[in-house]
Amino acid sequence: VIPAEAQKGRRVEQDAAFQATRKGAVRPLRSIENEIVPEMKARGADYIGAEFDGESLRYRLKFIDEKGRVVWVDVNAKSGAILGKTGG
């Protein structure tokens, strides 16, 4: 069960991503995933999900590597360029 506050925060994040995509300010998450996820899977990482930061227009994709470590891939939501990776 997800706490109500977490659900509310997630909903706000999703609404921000939807509005930014509608306005053409960012690429749809699905198109970003289609580029990043196969590359990470080829390296042995499983995709967990994504977050959207409307202030910095950044997607943060979460993976688990083959050693069980969390890896975050920060992606420019407008260009799709990888900004950095942390963890793992």
Steps between C-alpha positions, in 0.01 A plus 500: 500500500635840400452780755263778392775765499718290271205442265429873491864580423510240225181639347643854498818368334300314234282805431809718459655252255174476304461878474864552399467230233177652368665840469795349315742603774616140551500171317260229613645269762430201275734633228775559758449149639521352150852642467640452851346174625638269225850644553481437875347151454794412275721584801301263723277756675126460558276805459296598805332827401543874457448831675447841339640827633294781349734773627813365333311322216678177582395138503669275752491134397559238768668166436632208704831363375602134500659542846175635647617861513272791409612705199339836416527638147422872474373603158426841350124472437515733200795356308521147639870548576638310798608753763660250733482168680524441872517187711597152394 
